[in-house]
Amino acid sequence: MTSPAHALRAMPISRRALLALAACAALPSAHAAAKDAVAAYPDRAIRMISSFAAGGTTDILARIVGRQLLPDAGQPVVVENLPGAGGTIGAAAVARAAADGYTLEVGGVSTHAMSGALYRKLPFDPVGDFEPVSMLVYATTAIAVQASSPFKDLPSLLAYAKANPGKIAYGSGGIGSINHLAIASLARTAGIELLHVPYKGGGPAVTSLLQGETQLFAGGTSLLLPHVKSGKLRLLAVTEEKRARILPDVPTVGETLKGFKVVNWYGVLGPKGLPAGIRDKLWRDIDRIMRQPDVEQQLDSMGLEYPGLSPTRFKEALVEDRERWTRTIADLGIQPE
């Protein structure tokens, strides 16, 4: 009589079963290799792409992070500016890169939450082709008028605009810019008609406000605060959900128009498929950098605030923002280029 053990040894094993056994045997070694890769990262220079021009917010943030990132590894972070097409040129370079942690992007809400609705053809999916690592900052966006303006607060401006359609002109850095979309969203929410005057950048739009060519502007406080401090401009409101830490006396738009919110953010992203271990290693060290007192002081001077979101929460926020801005841009009748 054949023993059970002998029968088991004599039983033929299918090719599929052999492959499954081999895969199971390989799992521990693959896991160990992944852990080793995370421990060794980085073992060469990291390329950090700023999707906008040198001297701008993305460039400054990339250099703040790059100077101090993973210092124990002794590897440099090379900041490279790839501006153009609303930040999509730099983003495309990151989307095409290997997902190994050696090519990262400092992008923003315009690059990843708005671009899909503003451009007909993009060489990447602004959300699906990226792995969010760290939301670096919320950039406080404020609504400003000349200091000599008769509008002392947002309700008085809205009341005048409602009674005088099209009489208030606002400047922006161009069609589809955050300056444009913030005020266009305000007008739509309030049921008022404003005249849009697009310029080639936020700087010229602020100049037009200072010179009285336009009467209203929404932009980053890094652009506006120097003129507020010199007595040339007045801030009526900020567009975020909560009052800004650096501007506690400036109300939110939502205090006048319930539910209104426009958030401008910048963050670090990698290509889709970035290993979770490397992503989390980057996030933990960026979190350390952004909480340093000297960095916080620099951010405050620029009207920026570190939100401290985990990669998972950053990804959720990105998806939410894309859905909201896609609807908003369509509702505003802005046609993609």
PABAFI-294289 format. One record per residue (C-alpha): residue in three letters; x, y, z. Coordinates in steps of 0.5 Angstrom, whole numbers, plus 500, padded with zeros to 3 digits. Example, Ala and Ser with C-alpha at 12.3 -4.5 7.8 and 13.67 -1.06 7.14 Angstrom:
! residues 2
ALA525491516;SER527498514;
END
This chain:
! residues 337
MET500500500;THR503507498;SER504512504;PRO500518504;ALA507522504;HIS510518498;ALA503519494;LEU504527496;ARG511526493;ALA509523487;MET503528485;PRO505532479;ILE506540481;SER503544475;ARG507550472;ARG502555475;ALA503552482;LEU511552481;LEU510560479;ALA506561485;LEU511558490;ALA517562487;ALA513568488;CYS511567495;ALA519565496;ALA521572493;LEU516576497;PRO521576503;SER527578499;ALA523583495;HIS521586502;ALA528587504;ALA530590498;ALA525595498;LYS527597506;ASP534597504;ALA533602498;VAL529606503;ALA535606508;ALA540608502;TYR536613499;PRO538618497;ASP545616495;ARG546621489;ALA543628488;ILE536630488;ARG533634482;MET528639485;ILE524642479;SER521649480;SER515649475;PHE515657475;ALA521662474;ALA527664479;GLY525668484;GLY518666485;THR514663491;THR516656488;ASP523657487;ILE524660494;LEU520654497;ALA524649493;ARG531652496;ILE528653503;VAL527645502;GLY533643498;ARG538647503;GLN536642509;LEU533636506;LEU536629509;PRO542632511;ASP545626514;ALA545623507;GLY550628504;GLN547629498;PRO546635494;VAL539638492;VAL539641485;VAL534646484;GLU532647477;ASN527652474;LEU523650468;PRO517655467;GLY512656462;ALA505654460;GLY502656467;GLY507651470;THR506645466;ILE512644463;GLY516643469;ALA510638471;ALA511634465;ALA518633466;VAL517630473;ALA511626470;ARG516623465;ALA521622470;ALA523615474;ALA519614480;ASP525613485;GLY525619489;TYR531623485;THR526628481;LEU521632485;GLU517638483;VAL515644487;GLY508645484;GLY502649486;VAL494649486;SER494652479;THR499646476;HIS495641479;ALA488643481;MET486648475;SER491646469;GLY486640467;ALA480645466;LEU485651463;TYR488647457;ARG485642452;LYS491637451;LEU496636457;PRO502631456;PHE500628463;ASP494627468;PRO495633473;VAL493628479;GLY493621477;ASP501622474;PHE503624481;GLU505622488;PRO503628493;VAL509628498;SER508635502;MET503641502;LEU509646503;VAL504652504;TYR498656504;ALA499662500;THR495667503;THR490671498;ALA488678500;ILE483682496;ALA486689496;VAL484696494;GLN487703494;ALA488706501;SER484712498;SER479708496;PRO472709499;PHE471702500;LYS473701507;ASP470694507;LEU468688503;PRO460689504;SER461696502;LEU464694495;LEU459689494;ALA454694495;TYR457699490;ALA458693485;LYS451691485;ALA448698484;ASN453699479;PRO454693474;GLY461693471;LYS464700474;ILE469696478;ALA475694474;TYR480688477;GLY487686475;SER490679474;GLY496676472;GLY492673466;ILE486669464;GLY486663469;SER491665474;ILE489665481;ASN488673481;HIS483672476;LEU479666479;ALA479669486;ILE475675484;ALA471672478;SER469667484;LEU467672488;ALA463676483;ARG459670481;THR458668489;ALA456675490;GLY452676484;ILE455682481;GLU458684475;LEU466686475;LEU470688469;HIS476684468;VAL483687466;PRO488681465;TYR496683465;LYS502679464;GLY503677471;GLY501679478;GLY506685478;PRO503689473;ALA496688476;VAL499691482;THR502696479;SER495698475;LEU492698482;LEU497703485;GLN496707479;GLY488707479;GLU488704472;THR484698476;GLN480699483;LEU481691485;PHE486686486;ALA486679489;GLY493676490;GLY499674495;THR500678501;SER508677499;LEU506682493;LEU501686497;LEU504687504;PRO509692502;HIS504697499;VAL500696505;LYS505697510;SER507704506;GLY500706506;LYS498705499;LEU493699499;ARG488697504;LEU486689505;LEU479688505;ALA479680506;VAL483674505;THR480668501;GLU481662505;GLU477659510;LYS480662516;ARG483668518;ALA491668517;ARG495668522;ILE499674520;LEU493678519;PRO488677525;ASP485683524;VAL483682516;PRO476678516;THR475672511;VAL470673505;GLY466667508;GLU464672514;THR461676508;LEU459671503;LYS458664507;GLY462658504;PHE466662500;LYS473659500;VAL479660495;VAL486657497;ASN492657494;TRP497652496;TYR504650494;GLY507643495;VAL512637493;LEU510632489;GLY514626485;PRO512622479;LYS506616480;GLY509610483;LEU514613488;PRO515608493;ALA511609500;GLY517608504;ILE521614500;ARG515618500;ASP514618507;LYS522619509;LEU521625505;TRP515628508;ARG518627515;ASP524631513;ILE520636510;ASP516637516;ARG522638520;ILE524643516;MET518647515;ARG517647523;GLN524650524;PRO523657527;ASP527661522;VAL523658517;GLU517660520;GLN519667520;GLN521667513;LEU514664511;ASP511669515;SER514675512;MET512672505;GLY504671508;LEU505663507;GLU503658512;TYR505651513;PRO499646514;GLY502640516;LEU498635512;SER500628511;PRO501625504;THR494622504;ARG491628506;PHE495632501;LYS492627496;GLU485628498;ALA486636498;LEU488635491;VAL483631489;GLU478635492;ASP481642489;ARG481639482;GLU474637482;ARG472644485;TRP476648480;THR474644474;ARG466646476;THR468653478;ILE472654471;ALA466651467;ASP461655471;LEU465661469;GLY465660462;ILE473660461;GLN475656455;PRO481652455;GLU486653451;
END
